[in-house]
Amino acid sequence: MPDAVGFALIAIIIFLTHFQEGVTGFGCTVLALPFMALIVGLKPSVPVLVLQAWVLTGYIVLISRRDIVWKEYLLILALAGIGFPVGIWMRESVPEVTLKWVLAFFMVLVGTHGFVKYMTRPKPDAGDGRRKWFSAPLLPIGGFIHGAFGSGGPLAVIYATRALPNKSAFRATLCMVWFTLNTLLVTQFVASAKLTPHIWKLTAFCMPFNILGMVVGNYAHHRMNELLFRRIVYAVLILAGIAIVLSILL
C-alpha cells in the first residue's frame, strides 16, 4: 500500500481527473492511469480506475439521461463493440507500448487541430454530419484499446466531437457508452477474480474524491458555454496524449 504522501497524491489525482470528466464526459481513466501506475503499479490501477469511472458515468447517465442521443450511442457502441472483446481477450499479449504510441499520436494530433480551430472561431460548429464518417473507423480501434486497457475512449471522442455538437448531448451519450463498456469490464474483473481485497481498499479510499470531483465537475459543466467546452475537450485530448507518452517513458 502507498505511504501517506502516496495517498495524498492519489486523492489529488482522482479529484482532478474526475472533476474534468464531470465537465467533459471523458478522460478520467486515461489521464489518471499514468500517475496512478507510478504510485501503486499498473495492474492494480486499471480495475480501481475502471470502478471509479463506472460510478462516475453511472451518475452522469442518471442525471442527464434525457440528453442521451440514443442513435449515436448505439452506433458508437456497435462499432466499438467490434474491437472490445478482442481487446479483453488479448489483454495479456497485446504490445502495450505500440498501442499507447498510436493512441497518443491520434490524441495529440486531433486535439491540437481542434484546439487551434476553436481558438480562432467565434462560435462552435453546428455539427459535421459528413466528416464524422471519416472518424467512424476509429471506433473499433477505440473499443479494442478500451477492452485491453480500459482507456480507449479518446478515439471515440474524435468521432463524437463531430457527431454531437451540443455539450450536454456529447457528455451524456459518451458516458452512456463508457457505463456500458465498464459494466462489461467490471463483470469480467469479477469473473476472473481480479478484484482482490487490495483493489477494494484502494477503491474505497478513492471513492470520496471521485464523488467530490464529479459533483463539482457537473456543476461547472452546466455553467460553461459551448465554445469554452469544445476548447477544454480538445485540450484534454492533448493532455491525455502527453500523459500516455509519460507513462511510456517513465
TORDREN-398329 format. One record per residue (C-alpha): residue number from 1; residue in one letter; x, y, z. Coordinates in steps of 0.2 Angstrom, whole numbers, plus 5000, padded with zeros to 4 digits. Example, Ala and Ser with C-alpha at 12.3 -4.5 7.8 and 13.67 -1.06 7.14 Angstrom:
! residues 2
   resi   resn      X      Y      Z
      1      A   5062   4978   5039
      2      S   5068   4995   5036
***
This chain:
! residues 250
   resi   resn      X      Y      Z
      1      M   5000   5000   5000
      2      P   5006   5018   4997
      3      D   5013   5029   5011
      4      A   5004   5045   5017
      5      V   5012   5055   5003
      6      G   5006   5042   4990
      7      F   4988   5043   4997
      8      A   4988   5062   4996
      9      L   4994   5061   4978
     10      I   4981   5048   4974
     11      A   4967   5059   4982
     12      I   4973   5074   4971
     13      I   4974   5064   4955
     14      I   4957   5056   4957
     15      F   4948   5073   4962
     16      L   4956   5082   4947
     17      T   4953   5069   4934
     18      H   4936   5065   4939
     19      F   4932   5084   4940
     20      Q   4937   5086   4922
     21      E   4926   5070   4917
     22      G   4912   5078   4926
     23      V   4914   5093   4915
     24      T   4918   5084   4898
     25      G   4911   5066   4899
     26      F   4928   5058   4896
     27      G   4946   5056   4900
     28      C   4947   5052   4919
     29      T   4955   5035   4917
     30      V   4967   5039   4903
     31      L   4973   5055   4912
     32      A   4974   5046   4929
     33      L   4982   5030   4924
     34      P   5000   5035   4921
     35      F   5001   5044   4938
     36      M   4992   5030   4947
     37      A   5003   5017   4940
     38      L   5018   5026   4946
     39      I   5011   5025   4964
     40      V   5003   5008   4965
     41      G   5008   4999   4949
     42      L   4999   4997   4933
     43      K   4989   4981   4936
     44      P   4980   4987   4952
     45      S   4977   5004   4944
     46      V   4967   4998   4930
     47      P   4952   4990   4940
     48      V   4952   5004   4953
     49      L   4951   5017   4939
     50      V   4938   5007   4930
     51      L   4927   5006   4945
     52      Q   4929   5024   4949
     53      A   4924   5028   4931
     54      W   4909   5016   4932
     55      V   4902   5025   4947
     56      L   4905   5042   4939
     57      T   4897   5038   4922
     58      G   4883   5030   4930
     59      Y   4879   5046   4940
     60      I   4880   5057   4924
     61      V   4869   5045   4915
     62      L   4856   5045   4929
     63      I   4855   5064   4930
     64      S   4857   5068   4911
     65      R   4848   5053   4903
     66      R   4836   5065   4893
     67      D   4852   5072   4884
     68      I   4857   5055   4878
     69      V   4857   5054   4859
     70      W   4852   5035   4858
     71      K   4855   5034   4839
     72      E   4873   5039   4841
     73      Y   4875   5029   4857
     74      L   4870   5013   4848
     75      L   4881   5017   4833
     76      I   4897   5020   4844
     77      L   4893   5005   4855
     78      A   4891   4994   4839
     79      L   4907   4999   4831
     80      A   4917   5000   4847
     81      G   4910   4983   4852
     82      I   4919   4975   4837
     83      G   4935   4978   4845
     84      F   4931   4977   4863
     85      P   4930   4958   4866
     86      V   4946   4956   4856
     87      G   4955   4969   4867
     88      I   4949   4959   4883
     89      W   4955   4943   4875
     90      M   4972   4950   4870
     91      R   4975   4960   4886
     92      E   4990   4950   4891
     93      S   4998   4948   4874
     94      V   4995   4965   4866
     95      P   5011   4975   4863
     96      E   5005   4989   4875
     97      V   5019   5001   4871
     98      T   5015   5001   4852
     99      L   4996   5004   4856
    100      K   5000   5018   4868
    101      W   5011   5027   4855
    102      V   4997   5026   4842
    103      L   4984   5031   4854
    104      A   4994   5046   4860
    105      F   4998   5051   4842
    106      F   4980   5052   4837
    107      M   4975   5061   4853
    108      V   4989   5075   4851
    109      L   4986   5077   4833
    110      V   4967   5079   4833
    111      G   4967   5088   4850
    112      T   4980   5101   4843
    113      H   4970   5103   4827
    114      G   4953   5105   4836
    115      F   4960   5117   4849
    116      V   4968   5129   4836
    117      K   4952   5128   4826
    118      Y   4941   5133   4841
    119      M   4953   5146   4847
    120      T   4951   5155   4830
    121      R   4932   5153   4828
    122      P   4920   5164   4837
    123      K   4907   5150   4839
    124      P   4907   5131   4839
    125      D   4901   5121   4823
    126      A   4883   5117   4822
    127      G   4888   5099   4818
    128      D   4898   5090   4805
    129      G   4887   5075   4799
    130      R   4898   5071   4784
    131      R   4916   5072   4792
    132      K   4910   5061   4806
    133      W   4910   5046   4795
    134      F   4929   5048   4792
    135      S   4931   5046   4810
    136      A   4920   5031   4812
    137      P   4934   5018   4808
    138      L   4942   5024   4824
    139      L   4928   5017   4835
    140      P   4933   4998   4833
    141      I   4951   5003   4837
    142      G   4945   5013   4852
    143      G   4934   4998   4858
    144      F   4949   4986   4856
    145      I   4960   4998   4867
    146      H   4947   5000   4880
    147      G   4945   4982   4881
    148      A   4963   4979   4884
    149      F   4967   4994   4895
    150      G   4951   5002   4900
    151      S   4956   5019   4891
    152      G   4952   5019   4873
    153      G   4939   5032   4875
    154      P   4949   5046   4866
    155      L   4946   5038   4849
    156      A   4928   5038   4852
    157      V   4929   5056   4857
    158      I   4937   5061   4840
    159      Y   4921   5054   4832
    160      A   4909   5062   4845
    161      T   4916   5079   4843
    162      R   4909   5079   4825
    163      A   4893   5069   4828
    164      L   4887   5078   4844
    165      P   4889   5097   4844
    166      N   4879   5100   4859
    167      K   4889   5099   4875
    168      S   4876   5090   4886
    169      A   4872   5078   4872
    170      F   4891   5075   4870
    171      R   4894   5071   4888
    172      A   4878   5061   4892
    173      T   4880   5050   4876
    174      L   4898   5046   4879
    175      C   4895   5042   4897
    176      M   4882   5030   4892
    177      V   4894   5022   4881
    178      W   4908   5021   4895
    179      F   4895   5015   4908
    180      T   4890   5000   4896
    181      L   4908   4996   4892
    182      N   4914   4997   4910
    183      T   4899   4987   4916
    184      L   4906   4973   4905
    185      L   4924   4976   4911
    186      V   4918   4975   4930
    187      T   4909   4959   4926
    188      Q   4925   4952   4918
    189      F   4935   4958   4933
    190      V   4923   4949   4945
    191      A   4923   4933   4934
    192      S   4942   4932   4934
    193      A   4944   4936   4952
    194      K   4954   4952   4949
    195      L   4945   4962   4962
    196      T   4956   4957   4977
    197      P   4955   4965   4995
    198      H   4969   4977   4990
    199      I   4959   4983   4975
    200      W   4943   4986   4986
    201      K   4953   4995   4999
    202      L   4961   5007   4986
    203      T   4943   5009   4978
    204      A   4936   5013   4994
    205      F   4949   5026   4998
    206      C   4947   5034   4980
    207      M   4928   5035   4980
    208      P   4925   5051   4991
    209      F   4937   5061   4980
    210      N   4929   5053   4964
    211      I   4911   5059   4971
    212      L   4918   5076   4975
    213      G   4926   5078   4958
    214      M   4911   5073   4949
    215      V   4898   5084   4958
    216      V   4909   5099   4956
    217      G   4913   5095   4938
    218      N   4894   5093   4934
    219      Y   4891   5110   4942
    220      A   4904   5118   4931
    221      H   4898   5109   4915
    222      H   4881   5117   4916
    223      R   4889   5134   4918
    224      M   4901   5133   4904
    225      N   4897   5140   4886
    226      E   4899   5128   4871
    227      L   4914   5136   4864
    228      L   4924   5135   4880
    229      F   4918   5117   4882
    230      R   4925   5112   4865
    231      R   4941   5120   4869
    232      I   4943   5111   4885
    233      V   4938   5094   4876
    234      Y   4952   5096   4864
    235      A   4964   5102   4877
    236      V   4960   5087   4887
    237      L   4964   5076   4872
    238      I   4981   5084   4871
    239      L   4985   5082   4889
    240      A   4979   5064   4889
    241      G   4990   5060   4874
    242      I   5005   5068   4884
    243      A   5000   5058   4899
    244      I   5001   5042   4889
    245      V   5018   5047   4882
    246      L   5024   5050   4900
    247      S   5018   5033   4905
    248      I   5029   5025   4892
    249      L   5044   5035   4896
    250      L   5043   5034   4915
***
